[in-house]
Amino acid sequence: MSDLNFILFTFSFMTTTIILMGSLINSFEKYLPAITSQFVRYGKFASKEKPILQFLQVPKSWFKHFYVYSSLLTLTTMCYLTFVLVFKMEVPPLVYDILDVVGGSLRQTRISNSTAMLALSLLTLQCCRRFYDTHFVSIFGKKGRMHLGHYLTGYIHYTGSILAILVETSKFVRNTSRDSDLNWSDLNIIDVIAVILFLWAWLHQYNVTVIFANLRKDKKGKVVTEAHKLPYGDWFTYVSSPHSLAEILMYFALTLILWGNVTWLFVFIWVLTNQVETSLLAHWWYKENFVNIPKNRKAIIPFIY
C-alpha cells in the first residue's frame, strides 16, 4: 500500500493550479488563449468571448448540486461518527483500508475524536446552510455559466475536506495509543474562540447571500431582473467579496480547531488561494462596470487589500 497522502497531493495540485492560472490571468490575460480564462472565470465576471468548448460549460445554478451532495455527505459522516464514538460501534477494517489508501499507509493520529466531531459539526452546519441558500435564497441568472472543471472541483473539495479530517483522527488510525472515546476536555479556549469566529462569519455570509438575492427583487419580493447590480450593506461596506472573506474566516476557524492536522492545512491553503483569486476578479469587475463603487471598498481584506 502506498504511503502517499493523495488528499494532500490533490489539494496541493489544485492550489498550484489556481496560483499559476490566476497569476497568468491577472497579469497576461489578453495574451492567453480564451480557454484559459474560461476555466477560472464564471458568473458575472466570466470571459466575454464565446466558449471554445461549449459542452464544457454548465449552468452556474448547478452550484446547487454539490451542496446537495456535501450536505448529505457531512450529515452521513456525522451520523457515522456518532455511532462510532457515542454508541461504540466498531470501525470495520474496510474503513481503515480506505483511509490508508487516500491518506497514506503512514498516517498518524494528530487530532482527538472530540476535535474531529466539533469540526465536522461546523462543516455540516455550513454545508446545510449553503444547501438552503442555493435552493431557497439565491437567484441564479439563466445565462450564468461556469466551467465543468470548476463544477467538479466542488465535489472534490467537500469529499477531500471530510477525508482530511478523518485520516488524522484518533479513532480512525490503526493501533492508535490515544483515547478512542469522546473527551470534551480535549477542547480549549482556542476552540471556543474558533467556534465564535466561525459562527460570526457564517451569519454574515448568509446576510450577504440575502443582499445578493434582494438585488433582483422588488419590494414585494418578486424577482424582476437578472441584471447585476452594485451591492451595499453588511460587509459590502468594506470589501467587494464579503462571502469569500466569510469563507476564508470559517476555514481559518476550522484550521484553529484542527491545529496539528497536516492534511487539513492544505485544505485551508486551497480555500485561501481560490477565494482570494475569485475576490480579485470580482473586485476588478465591479470597478470596471460601476463608476459609483465606494473608493474605500477593498477586494478581500478590509482597509488593506
N, C-alpha and C positions, 0 to 999 in steps of 0.2 A: 504493500500500500504506500502511496506517495506521501512524503512529508510536506508537500507544497500546500500552502494555505490558499485555496482557489478563491475564497471570498475576498481576502486581502488583495490578491492579484487582480481580480475583476474590478474592484473599486479603484485600485491604483491605475489600471488601464483606462477606466472612464475618466478619472481625474486628469491624467496626462493628455487624453484626447481633447477634453474641453479646454484645457490650458493652451494647447497648441493651436487648435482651431479658433478659439476665442481670440488669441493674440493675433493670428493672421487676419481674422475678420475685422478686429478693432483697428488694425494699422494698415492693412493692404487689401481691403475688400474689393476695391474697384479693379484690382489686377487679378483677382481669383476667379475661377470658373463658378458659374451660378450655383452649381450643385453643392459647393462648399458652404455657402451662406444658407442655402435652403435646408441643410442638415441641422443648423443651430437655431436659425430664426424661425419663429412661429407666431401665430396670432396677429396682433396689431402691428408688430414690427417684423413681420415675415418679409422675405425678399419680394420685391415688386415684379421681378421677372417671372415669366411663366415657368412652372416646374418642368425640368428636363425629363424627369421620370414621374409622370403624373400618378402612376399606380403606387408610388411610394409616399404619396401624400394622403393623410387621413383627416377626418373632421376633428377640430380641436375639442369638440364636445365629447370625444372618446376619452377624455380625461376621466369621465365618469367610470369607465370600465376598470381602471386599475385602482380606484377607490372602492369599488365593489369587491375586487379581489383582495386588496390589502385589509379591508375591514373584516372580511370573512377569515382571512389567514391569521390576523392578530387575535381575533376572538377565539378561533380554534386553538391557537397556541396557548392562550391564557387558560382556556378550559383544561387543556392537557397538563399545563404546569400545576394547576390547582389539584388535579387528580394525583399527580406525582408527589407534590410537596405537602399537600394538606391531607389527602386520603391515602398516602403511602403506596401508591401503585408502582409496581416495579417498572423500570425503564428497560424495554426489550433490547437485546443485542443489536437488532437491526437499526435502532435509533443511534446507538453508538457508532455503528459502522458507517451510516450516512454522514454523521458529523465528522468522523475521521476522514472520509473522502473529501468533503468540502472544506474542512478546516485544517487538514493535515494530520498525519498519524502522531505527530509530536506535540499536539496541542496540550496546553496546561490550564489548570484552574487559576483564574485571575480575578474572578468576582464571585461573591456569595449568591446563594439562591434568593435571598431577600432582595439583594440589589437587582438581580435579573427580573424578579417579579415586579418590583417598583418601576423599572424602566419599561418593561413590556406593557404594564398597565397604562403608562402615559402614552406610549406609542399607539396602543389600541384606542385610547381616547382621541388622539389626533386623527387616526385613520377613519374612525366612525364619524367624527365631525366633518371631515373632508368629504365623506360619502354624503352626508346631509347637505353640505354646501353645494356640491356639484349637481345634486339631484333636485334640490328644493329652493336654492337661493340664487346661484349663478345663472346668468342668461348668456348662453353661447350664441355668437353670430353664426348664421347659416354658412357664411363664406370663410369662417375661421378654419385654418388648416395647420397641420404640423407634420413633420417628417415621421415616417413609420419607425425609424430608429429611435426617435425621441419617445414615441409611444411605448415601444418595447422596453426602453430603459426604465420606465416606471415600474414594470413588473420585476425587473432585475433588482431595482433599488429596494423595494419592500421585502422581497424574498431574502435578499442578502442582508438586510438590516436585522431581521429576526434571527437568521442563522449566525450573524456576527455576535449576537448576544449569547446564544445557546452554546456555541463552540467553546466558550471560556467560562461557562457557568459550572459551579462545583458539582451539581448533581449529574451533569451530562458529560463529565470527563471520566474516563475509565480509571478505576483504582485510586480515586482521589482520597487524600487524607483529611480533607476539610469536612466540616459538618455538612451532612447531606440533608438537613432539615431547614425549615424556615426559622430564622433567628433575627427578629427585628432589631435586636441590639447591635447588629452589624451596621445599621444606618447611623448617620451622624448629622451634625448641624449643616454640613455642606450639602447633604442630601435634601434637607428641609429647604435650604435656600434655593437649590436647583429646582425643586418642585414648584416653589413660588414663582421663580423666573419662568418656568415652562408654562404655568397656568396664565401668567400675565401676558406672555407673548401669544399664547393660544387664544385668549379672549380678543386681543387686538387684531389677530389675523381674521377672526370671524367678523369683527366690526368692519374691517377693510373689504371683505367679501360682500357685505351688505351695501357698503358705499358703491362699489362697482356695479352691483345689480340695480341700485336705485338710479344710476345714471341713465338707464334705459327704460325707466318707468315714468309715468306721470304721477300726479299727487294722489290719484286713486289706486295706484299700484298696478296699473295696466301697462304692459310692455308696448312702447310706442316707437322705439327706434333700435337699430343695431349699431348705430354710429358710435365711434369712440369719442369720449369727452374727457376734459381735464378734471380729475377727481380732487376734492378738497375734504378736509376734516380728519380727525384722529391722527394717525402717524403720517398722513399725507402732508401735514404741516411741515414736516421735517425732511421726508425722503420721497422719491418717486415710486419706490417699490417697497412699501411697508410690509406687504405679505411675504416678500423674500427676507426682509430683516427679521420678521417674526419666525420664519422657518429656521433661519440661522440660530436665533436665540434658543429656540426649542431644542435643536440638536446639540447646541452647546450645553444646555442644561442636562440633556441625556448623557453627554460626554462626561460631565462632572459626576453624575451618579455612577456611571460605568468606568470611572477612572481606574486605569490599570489594564483595561481590556484593549489590547493592541489592535485587534481586528476592528473593533468599533471605531477607533481613532481614524481609520482610513475611510469609514463611512462618513464621519463628520467632515473630513477634508474634502471629500467629493461634494457633499452638500454645500459647503462653503464656496468652493470654486464655481460650481454650477450656478448657485444663486447670485453670486457677485457678477458673473458674466451676464446673466439674464437681466439683472438690475441695471447694468451699464447700458445695454441695448435699449431697454425701456426708457431710461432717462434721456438718452440721446434722441430717441423717437419723440418724446414729449417736447423737448426743446426745439426740435425741427418742425413740429406740427402745431405748437401752441405758443404764440408770442407772449401770452399773458402768464406763462408759468412763473410762479414766485422765484425771484432771484436767489433767495436763501435756501431753496429746496435742493437737497443733495441727492445723489443716486441711491446710496445704501447706508452710509454712516452719518447720522445727524450731525450737522455743523462742520463736518470734516470732509467727506468724500461722496 
